[in-house]
Amino acid sequence: MPDQSISLREANQNFSRLMAAVERGEVFAITRRGREVARLTPSGHAAQTVPQAGATASLPLTEAALAERLVRLEALVDKLLSALAAPDKK
C-alpha cells in the first residue's frame, strides 16, 4: 500500500484518527502547500512487511497487527480441524 498524503492542516484537525491509523501500520506523508514536510510512520517501521491477499505490494505491519492476524489465523485453523474431525452426518 503506498503512503498516503495528508495536508498539515488536515493532520492537525484529525490527529487522533491519524494516530490510530499509524498504530494500525499506515504511513502518511504530511504536506504543506503541496510539498512533503514530514513523514509519520509507526515505531519500528522497518519491521516486517506482509503481502496482502491478492495484492502484489507489501503492507507494513506493526507487531500488534501481526499478533492480531496470527490469532485470527489460529482460530480459522481450529475451525477447519474441528470440521475435519466431525463425523459425517449421512
N, C-alpha and C positions, 0 to 999 in steps of 0.2 A: 504494500500500500504506500503510495507516495506521500511525502509530507504534505500537511495541509497548511495553507497560508491564511493568516488572520491579521487584521489591522490592529495596531496598538490600542486604538480606541475600543474596538470590539473585545479585545482580550481583557482590557481593564473593566469593561462593563459586565463581562461574563466570566470573571476569574474563577469562581467556584466550579462552574461547569467545565471550564478549560482544564483545571487541575484534575478533576475526576477523569476526564478523557486521557490525560497524560498518565495517570495512575493505571489506566487500562492498557497502556503501551503506545498510545498515539503520540506522534511528533508534530510540532507546529513551528512554522516559520512566522515570526512576528514582523510585520511590516509597518513602515511609516512613510506615507506618501508613495506607496508602491515599491519601496526598496526594503529588502530584508535588513533588519537591525539586530535581530536576536533569534535564537532557536530554543524552543522549550522541549526538552526530552526527559524521559523518565530517568531516575537514578539508575546507574548501571546499564545505560542504554546499549553499551557494547555487548550486552548479554546475547543469548541465543536468538536466532530468528527461526521461525517455523512457518513453512509454506501453508497458505490457506487452502482448503479443499477446493479444487477446480481452478486455482489461480497459479500463475507462474511466478508472481512476485512473492517476496518474503515479508512477513509481518513481524516487527519487533515485539517481543512479549516480555513482560516482567515476570519475575519468579512467581508472584502470586497468581498471575494469569495462567502460567504453565501448570501450577499446582491445581487450579480450578479445572483446567482441561483434563488433567490426569484423573481427578476424582470422577468427572463425568464419564470418562472412558472406562474406568473400573466398573462403574455402575452398569454401563452397557454390556461389558463382558459378563458380568454376573447375570444379567437378564438372559443373554444368549446361552450361557451354560445351564441355567435353570430350564430354559425351553428345550434344550437338547436332552436333558436328563429326565424330563417329564414323560411319563408313559403315554403311549398313543391312546387316543380316545375313540378308537374304532369300534 
